[in-house]
Amino acid sequence: MSIDHSSYVIDELISAKSIAARVESLAKDISEFYSDTDKLVVVGLLRGSFVFIADLVRELQMPVEVDFLEVSSYGDAMESSREVRIMKDLRGEIEGRDVLVVEDIIDTGHTMTHVMTLLQGRGPKRLEIATLLDKPSRREVEVKARWVGFEIPDEFVVGYGIDYAQRNRNLPYIGKVRQL
């Protein structure tokens, strides 16, 4: 399936069915890893992770608390500015708690490194990362997610919560953007 937006086209890269199956598998692994916790704090990075986090927490077999951080390093561009800004901080405390950071995509690693340093400074018991998409070919700083949905090539992607200039978040699949 392709969608034409006059200046770009979106080609399906990962189907909605593949995403659903992978989210279920990730949730099973995460539930097993955190089986000894009384309640997992799941921290979603807004805005791109909101669809992934919603689907993921519904599949987790444990009590969860959900909180959000909003960070920005892209604006409306297709390339990261590498300048990470915190737009919205957590509401709850994470000291001594098991925390899972849920990200839509790890690209250069700058955003996740900034977020992990910030959260580690708040004294969580365990702090891990789950990302829907990983783009290791673009990595500029070392970041390793414990759980990765899909490793993808160096393509600009949208859908399943991920946007391009605040468009295409509502696509049920992951698509790659081709400029016309």
Buried (B, 14 or more C-beta within 10 A) or exposed (E): EEBEBEEBBBEBBBEBEBBEEBBEEBBEEBBEBBEEBEEBBBBBBBBBBBBBBBBBBEBBEBEBBBBBBEBBBBEEEEEBEEEBEEEEEBEEEBEEBBBBBBBBBBBBBBBBBBBBEBBEEBEBEEBBBBBBBBBBEBBEEEBEBBBBBBEBEEBBBBBBBBBBEEEBBEBEBBBBBEEE
